Amino acid sequence: PNVQKGDVANLKSLRWEKNRHNLPGELRTFIFDDFIHPLDSVNVVAKADLQDVYITHQFDGQQLARLDVQWQHGDTLLHASMNRHFGITNERVQAC
């Protein structure tokens, strides 16, 4: 699919993962400094209003360690993920 050009007619799923090595953090910093990138990157394609989302999270003590947001736009499954308990720092995008 030609996702970068906004062509999602045949896109069945889009998953964007951003990972950091052992870096749990304060909620606001975690979301606005890191998680916003995968979320915006997935949603810019769908331009969804995010009313029917499924959100999961994990804390390490008082610090956020992982956040996942999933939703469906038409026939397309969308998933944005930020994991700061990962073994390495990397980013992965899966589209099919």
C-alpha positions in Angstrom: 0.0 0.0 0.0 1.0 3.6 -0.6 0.4 4.6 3.1 2.8 7.6 3.0 0.6 9.2 0.3 -2.6 8.6 2.4 -3.8 5.7 0.2 -5.4 3.3 2.7 -8.1 1.8 0.5 -6.5 -1.7 0.7 -4.7 -1.4 4.0 -5.9 -4.1 6.5 -3.7 -3.1 9.4 -1.1 -0.6 10.5 1.0 -1.0 13.7 3.6 1.5 14.8 5.8 0.5 17.8 8.3 2.8 19.4 10.6 1.2 22.1 13.1 2.5 24.5 15.5 0.5 26.7 14.6 0.6 30.4 13.2 4.1 30.5 9.8 4.3 32.4 8.8 7.9 32.9 6.4 10.4 34.2 3.0 10.2 32.5 2.9 13.5 30.8 6.5 13.3 29.5 6.0 9.7 28.4 2.9 10.6 26.3 3.8 14.0 24.9 7.6 13.4 24.3 7.4 9.8 23.0 4.0 8.2 22.5 2.6 11.1 20.5 4.8 10.1 17.6 3.5 6.6 16.9 -0.1 7.7 17.7 0.0 10.6 15.3 1.8 8.5 12.6 -0.9 5.9 12.7 -3.8 8.3 13.0 -2.6 10.7 10.2 -3.5 7.9 7.8 -6.9 7.2 9.2 -7.8 10.7 10.4 -10.1 9.0 13.0 -11.6 10.9 15.9 -10.5 8.1 18.4 -13.9 7.7 20.1 -13.9 3.9 20.2 -10.3 3.0 21.3 -8.9 0.2 23.4 -6.2 1.4 25.7 -3.8 -0.8 27.7 -1.0 0.3 30.0 1.7 -0.9 32.4 3.3 1.0 35.2 6.7 0.4 36.9 6.0 1.8 40.4 4.7 5.3 39.8 6.1 5.6 36.3 4.5 4.6 33.0 6.4 1.8 31.2 4.1 0.9 28.3 1.1 2.4 26.5 -0.9 0.8 23.7 -3.9 2.3 21.8 -5.9 0.3 19.3 -8.9 1.1 17.2 -10.5 0.2 13.9 -11.2 2.7 11.0 -13.5 1.1 8.5 -11.9 -2.3 7.7 -8.4 -1.1 8.9 -7.0 -2.2 12.3 -4.7 0.5 13.8 -2.3 0.2 16.7 0.1 2.6 18.3 2.5 1.4 20.9 5.2 2.9 23.2 7.2 0.4 25.3 9.9 1.8 27.6 10.7 -1.6 29.1 12.0 -3.0 25.8 15.4 -4.6 25.5 16.6 -2.1 22.9 15.7 1.4 21.6 14.1 1.0 18.2 11.0 1.7 16.0 9.0 -0.8 14.0 6.2 -0.2 11.5 4.1 -3.0 10.1 1.6 -2.4 7.3 -0.4 -5.0 5.4 
